[in-house]
Amino acid sequence: MNDSNGLEALAPILTNYQVKPYFVETHGRIQKIYSNKGTFALKKITPENGTDFIRHVHQLYQKGFNRIVPIFPTMDGRYAVLHDKALYYLMPWMENEVKESRQQKNQQLFRELARLHTLSAKEIKINKEERAEHYEKTIQQYEKHQEFLDGYIDLCEQKTYMSPFELCYCLYYNEISQALGYSKARFEDWYEKTKDNEKARMVITHGKLSSEHFLYDDKGYGYFTNFENARYGAPFHDLLPYLSRTLNTQPKRNDEVVEWIYHYFKFFPFKADEKFLFYSYLAYPIPAIQIVERFSKKPRPKNELKFVRQLQHCYWQVKNAEYVVMEMTKLDQQEQAAKEGAQQQD
């Protein structure tokens, strides 16, 4: 958007900041504004997201967390402008010229995420009956998944000639089933650890954590942006989607992912019950189960090759998550053994 009509459309919004636009570039939902006061980023969001977004950002500012891309107030002190049934807010434009390696960038991202969680952490009351109900429903879901996996492999093995997908599933069945069993066991550990607790730790989560939403200024400092989905929740709600995308590759030893997580733990250590739940969700092979369920409901899918590829990718993700979880479990055991050794010496 760089024509006169585009500039005229933004003028009523930017007037609130006493900013006069000279030229505008559109980058998705963000518009790069060249103006009399410098270069800015103007973002459009829905009014429904606006109230919580502004409140959470304010809370973080008040708690001393300043690694959020600054939001400029209007001349009358508002942090967003309502115009034509949408909210707009103004930020400095960051060139985001990264000179660090991917590993260094992710370490900085996870360090700042840990600081965000540390500064916003609070204890909230938990209803024991609701926790027990959640536990029972989740266990039923695990058992339903296991019953489906077992039933489907029986169907496949009864056939004289399996389809390519069915053969693939039979090859992967044991490891998908083991991942499901491990996930269920850690979930049971979590409940056993917390069933009598009346409180749980919550933090402000970013809600859409991504390396694309962690921008660098000209001094090399990283800042979070795209906070519209921020809300209070368990800290692993930020970690899991990010790790899931990272582990969605061909099989490999993801030692760098283990390093990222432990770099985060250095600044925001998980409690024992939080680790149980984190491991449970990280190992949960739900994408693989969903692919098999979708295929099983189709009488004769014409695009079977697509399903085979999807199942293979999901299996790789299961194995990648397994490696990370096992390495972290090993490190936990070593740390526990070291503590016990130190106590015996004392």
N, C-alpha and C positions, 0 to 999 in steps of 0.2 A: 504494500500500500504506500505509494509515493506520489499519488496524483493529488490535485487540489481538493477533490471531493473527500479523499481520505484525511487530509489535514484538517479540513473543515469539520469532519465528524469527530475528531479528537479534541478540537479546540475547546468545547464546553467542559470537557473533563480536565484538561491541562490548565485551564484558567484558574481552577481552584488551587493550583500550585504556583501561579504566576509564571508559568512556563510557556514560552512561545515556540511551537515546533517549526523547524525548517524543512525537515525531511523525515520520512518514516519508512522503516523496513519491517515486514511481517515475518516472524519466526514462530510458526504454530500459533499458540494462544498468547504469545508475548510479542509486543511491538517495540522495536528499537527506535527511540526518539532522539533525533539530533535537534538540539534547541539552543536558545540564547543562554541557557544556564548549564550546558554540557550535554552529555549523552545519558539517557535513562532507559530503563525497561518498564513498560506499562503492561500489566497483566490483567486479564479479564477472568472473573470467577462468578459463580452463581451466588445470589444473595443468601441462599440456604446455607452455604458453607462459610459465608463471611463472618457471622457473629462468633462462632466457635474459633475460627481461624485467628481473628484479631485478639480474642481473649487469651488463647494459648500463647501467642507470640508475646503479648504483654506480660503474662506470668513468667515466661522465660527471661525476658528483659529484666524484670524486677528481681529475679533470683540470681542475676549476674551472668546469664548465658548470652554472650554477644556474638556467637558464631552463626548468626542468622543473617542472611542478606538484609541490610537495613531497609525498613519501610518508611518512606518519607511522609510526614503529616502534611495535610493541606494547610492553607493559611489560617483556617479557623480550628486546627487541631485534630481533624478527623484523619483516620488511617486508611480510609477507602472512600470512593466516590460512587454513589448510586446514580446510574445514567442509563436510560433506555432499558430498564428491567435487568441490568447487570451491574456488578460491582467491579470497580477498577482500583488497583493500587500501584504506586510508583516506587521503583527501586533504582539504585545506581546500576548502570550496565557494567558487567564484569566480562573482560575479554576471555578469561578462563584459559590462559596460556599455561598449560601444565608442563613443567620441566622435570617433574619427578617421574620415577618408574611407576608402573601399575601397583606394585607391592607397596611402595612408599605412600602413594595416594590412598590406597585402601587402609593402610595403618592409620593415617591421619583421620580418615573418615570414621573409622571405628573408635578412635580415641575421642573424637568430638562427640560421637553418638553416646559413648559412655559418660562423658561429662553432662550431656543433655539429660540422660536418665538419672544421674546422681543428683543433679540440682533440682529435678522435678519430682523425685521419689517421695511417696507418702504411703502410709498404712491406711487401708480401708477395711471396714467391717465386712465379714462374710457370713452369710446365713448357712449354718451347717446342713440344714435340710436341703437347701438348694444345691450345695456342693455334692451331697450324697446322690441327689436326683441326677445331677450332671454326670456323676461317675457311673451310675447304673445305665443311663442311656448310652454313654460312650462305650462301655463294656459290651452292651448289646450290639452296638454297631461293629465293634471288632469281631464279635462272634458271627455276625451276619456275613461279614467280609470273608472270614475263614471258611464258613459253610459254603459260600459261593465258590471260592477257589477250589475247595475239595470236590465239590459237585461237578464243576466244569472239567477238571482233569479226569474224573471218572468217565464223563461223556466222551472226551477226546480219546482216551485209551481203549474204549469199547469199539472204536472205528477200525475197520481194516485198513483204510487209507485216510490219513489225516490231511487236512489242508495245510498250506505253509504256515498260516497263523497258528493253527492248533499245535503243530509240531514245535513251533517257536515257544508257545506257552508251556508245553510240557518240559522243554529244556530249562525254562526259567522258573518253573513252579516252585521248586524247593527253596530257592533263594528269596523269592517274593514272599513266600509263606513264612520263612524264618524272619524276614524284616518285619512282617506284621506281628509275629509272636514277640519279637524284641520290643517293638513299640508298645504293645499291650502290657508287657511286663513292667516297663518303665512307668507307664501310666498308673499301674497298680501300686508301684513304689511311691509315686507322687501322692496318691490318695492315702496310703497308709501313713505317710509322713505328715499329712496336713489335715486329716479328718477331724482332729480335735482343735485345730487352730481356729481362732475367731477373726483373724486379720490376714490380709494378704498385701504384698507390696505392688503398688502401681506407679507408673511413670507416664510422663507425656511422651507418646510415641510419635515419630515423624509421620508415619502412615503410608509413605510412598518412597521408602529409602532406595536410592539409586546413586551410582557414581555420577550420573547426569544431573542429579539434583544437589551436587556438592561442588560449588564453584570456587575458583581461586581469584583473589584480587592481584593487583600488580606487585604486591610485596610477597606473594606466595602463601598467604593465609587462606585456609579453606572455610567456606561458609555454606550452610544449608539453605536451600531454597525450596519452593513448592510445598509449603507447609499446610495447604488447605485441608488435608486429611488428618491433621494432628488430632489426637484424642488421648484420654487416659486409658491405659491398658497394661498388660504384662510386658516386660521389657523384650521378651523374645519375639513379640509380634513385629518388631522392626527387623530382627535378625533373620527370621525364617524365610520370608519371601526373597530377600537379597541372596541368601545362601542357596536357596532352591534354584534360582536363575543361574548362579555361578556354577552349581554342580550339574546343570543340564548340558553336559558335554559328553564326548567319548570317554571311556574309562581311563582314569589316570590317578596318580597319587597326589591328592590335593593338600599337600603339606602347607602351602601358603594359606589356604582357608583355615587350617588349624591355627596357624600363626595369627591371623586376623582375629579369630575368636578369643584367643588367649591374650592378645593385646587389649582387646575390649575388657576381658575379665580383670586385667591388671588395674583398671581404673573403676570398674563396676563389677565386682565379683558376684556371681549368682549364688544364692543360697542352695542348699542341698535339694530342696523340693523343686526349686526353679530349674535346676539342672535335669532332674528326672523328667520334667515335663518338656523341656527343651530337647532332650535326646529322643523322647517318645515321638514328638512331632517331626523332628528332623528325619527319623528313620521310617516314618509311616509311608508305605508305598502306595498311597492313594491314587496317584496318576496312573500307575500300572494297572491297578484294580479297575479303574474307570474305563480304561481302554478295552480290557477284556470284557467288561460288562456291556459296553457299546457293541462290540463285535458279536457277542453271543446273542444279542437281540435282533441281529440282521440275519434273515434266512440264507441268503446267498449274496454277500456284498460284492459288488462289481470292482470296488477299489481295495481289494484285499492287500495289495502291495503297500498301500498307504498305511493300513492298520499294522502290518508287520513292521514297517519302519517306526511307527509311533511306539509300538510295544518295545522294540529294541532300544529306542532312546530312553524310554521310561526305565527299562532294566538297567541301562548304563547309569542313570541317575540314582537308582537304588544302590548300585555297587559303589558309586562315588560317595553317597551319604554314609554307607556302611563303613568305608575307610575312615572318614572324618570322625564318626562316632566312636569307632574302635580305638583310634589314636588318642582321642580325648579321654576315653575311659582308661586307657593305659596310663596317660599322664596323671589322671586323678588318683589312680592306685599308687603310683610312684610317690605322689605328694603325700598321700595318707600314710604310706610306709615310712617316709622321712619324718613325718610328725610323730608317729608312734616311736620311732627310734630315738628321736630327741627327748621325748617324755621319759623313756626308759633310762636314758643317761642321766636325766635330772633326778 
